């Protein structure tokens, strides 16, 4: 199960509150054993699709160019085609925590007076 930052959870909840047909679901990755981060598959980001309509049993006839997403379905989301309003990438919280531990914030370099 993918771990998402608080901001992603807050934005998904806000999106769901906008209407009955609005959905937001995480787009998980399937990391391999070679990946250091099993949360994001070493891409440093986790993604969320914000859905504005669906599900459709077949590809809907769209009047304008829109992004579609197929979902196999699960306990929360029915199987079908969905129209994606937008997608957001969030920094992977697991990678961010690991980088804070492995690479502490360096001291600020001295100010160069010749640039002032």
C-alpha positions as CSV (number, residue, x, y, z in Angstrom):
1,X,0.0,0.0,0.0
2,X,1.4,3.4,-1.0
3,X,2.0,6.0,1.6
4,X,0.9,9.6,0.7
5,X,1.7,12.9,2.3
6,X,-0.9,14.7,4.3
7,X,-1.3,17.3,1.6
8,X,-2.4,14.6,-0.9
9,X,-4.9,13.2,1.6
10,X,-6.3,16.7,2.3
11,X,-6.6,17.4,-1.4
12,X,-8.3,14.1,-2.1
13,X,-10.8,14.7,0.7
14,X,-11.5,18.2,-0.6
15,X,-12.0,16.9,-4.2
16,X,-14.5,14.2,-3.0
17,X,-16.5,16.9,-1.2
18,X,-17.1,18.8,-4.5
19,X,-19.7,16.3,-5.7
20,X,-21.1,12.8,-5.8
21,X,-19.3,11.9,-9.1
22,X,-16.0,13.3,-8.0
23,X,-13.4,10.8,-7.0
24,X,-9.7,10.9,-6.3
25,X,-7.6,7.8,-6.2
26,X,-3.9,7.1,-5.7
27,X,-2.0,5.7,-8.7
28,X,0.3,3.2,-7.0
29,X,3.4,1.7,-8.6
30,X,4.6,-1.9,-8.5
31,X,8.2,-1.6,-7.4
32,X,10.6,-4.4,-8.1
33,X,12.8,-5.9,-5.5
34,X,15.7,-3.9,-6.9
35,X,14.0,-0.6,-5.9
36,X,15.3,1.1,-2.8
37,X,11.9,2.7,-2.2
38,X,9.0,0.3,-2.2
39,X,6.6,3.2,-1.9
40,X,7.3,5.0,-5.1
41,X,9.5,2.6,-7.1
42,X,12.5,5.0,-6.9
43,X,10.8,7.8,-8.9
44,X,10.6,10.1,-5.8
45,X,6.9,11.0,-6.4
46,X,3.5,9.4,-5.8
47,X,0.6,10.3,-8.0
48,X,-3.1,11.0,-7.6
49,X,-5.7,11.1,-10.3
50,X,-8.6,13.5,-9.7
51,X,-11.7,12.1,-11.5
52,X,-14.6,14.2,-12.6
53,X,-16.9,11.5,-14.2
54,X,-17.4,7.8,-14.5
55,X,-17.5,4.9,-14.5
56,X,-18.4,4.2,-18.1
57,X,-18.8,0.7,-19.4
58,X,-17.1,1.6,-22.7
59,X,-14.9,4.5,-23.8
60,X,-17.2,7.6,-23.7
61,X,-17.8,9.7,-26.8
62,X,-16.0,12.9,-25.9
63,X,-16.6,16.3,-27.6
64,X,-13.2,17.6,-26.5
65,X,-9.8,16.2,-25.8
66,X,-9.8,14.7,-22.3
67,X,-7.8,12.1,-20.4
68,X,-9.4,8.8,-19.7
69,X,-8.3,6.2,-17.2
70,X,-9.4,2.5,-17.0
71,X,-9.9,1.1,-13.5
72,X,-10.2,-2.6,-12.8
73,X,-12.3,-1.8,-9.8
74,X,-12.0,-2.5,-6.1
75,X,-14.0,-2.1,-2.9
76,X,-14.3,1.7,-3.3
77,X,-14.2,2.2,-7.1
78,X,-16.3,0.4,-9.7
79,X,-14.7,-1.0,-12.8
80,X,-14.9,1.1,-15.9
81,X,-13.6,4.2,-17.8
82,X,-13.2,7.5,-15.9
83,X,-12.6,11.0,-17.2
84,X,-9.6,12.5,-15.4
85,X,-9.8,16.2,-14.5
86,X,-6.2,16.5,-13.4
87,X,-3.3,14.5,-11.9
88,X,-0.9,15.7,-9.2
89,X,2.5,14.4,-8.3
90,X,3.5,14.6,-4.6
91,X,6.9,14.1,-3.2
92,X,7.2,10.6,-1.8
93,X,7.1,10.9,2.0
94,X,9.2,7.7,2.4
95,X,12.0,9.1,0.2
96,X,11.8,12.5,1.8
97,X,12.2,11.0,5.3
98,X,15.1,8.8,4.2
99,X,16.9,11.8,2.6
100,X,16.5,13.8,5.8
101,X,18.1,11.0,7.8
102,X,20.8,10.2,5.3
103,X,21.6,13.7,4.2
104,X,21.0,16.3,6.9
105,X,20.5,19.8,5.7
106,X,23.9,21.3,5.0
107,X,24.9,24.5,6.6
108,X,24.2,27.6,4.5
109,X,27.4,28.6,2.5
110,X,28.8,32.0,3.4
111,X,27.4,34.9,1.5
112,X,29.5,36.1,-1.4
113,X,29.9,39.8,-1.1
114,X,31.0,40.1,-4.7
115,X,27.4,39.1,-5.8
116,X,25.7,41.9,-3.8
